[in-house]
Amino acid sequence: MEITEKKALASLDNYIKNIDAQRKLKQSSRQVAPVTDKEGDKVELSAEAKQIQTAGRLIKAMPEIREEKVAHIRNQLKTGTYQIDSGKIAAAMLKEALSDENI
């Protein structure tokens, strides 16, 4: 089993497309007159759009590698105290295999 960054990004992309499609459906079901003033057009984002925007900013701000966690595990490997939970690994493998079958 291989977990890649591409798989995570594809999942996020699908989620954003799904949210965007839902938003478009909601907008088409209720027509809202555009708001304008002397300065030009204004856009008001829904609460859901603001949450998506915030999530996007948080994801971009996250480091690709969690340095603290890597350092902690590296230290455990050096000292011989790193323990692998085979039950968690097996459960994750089964969960992924079952989710792949449902696609």
HELIX and SHEET records of a PDB file:
HELIX    1   1 GLU A    5  SER A   29  1                                  25    
HELIX    2   2 ALA A   47  ALA A   61  1                                  15    
HELIX    3   3 GLU A   67  THR A   79  1                                  13    
HELIX    4   4 SER A   86  GLU A  101  1                                  16    
SHEET    1   A 2 THR A  36  ASP A  37  0                                        
SHEET    2   A 2 GLY A  40  ASP A  41 -1                                        
END                                                                             
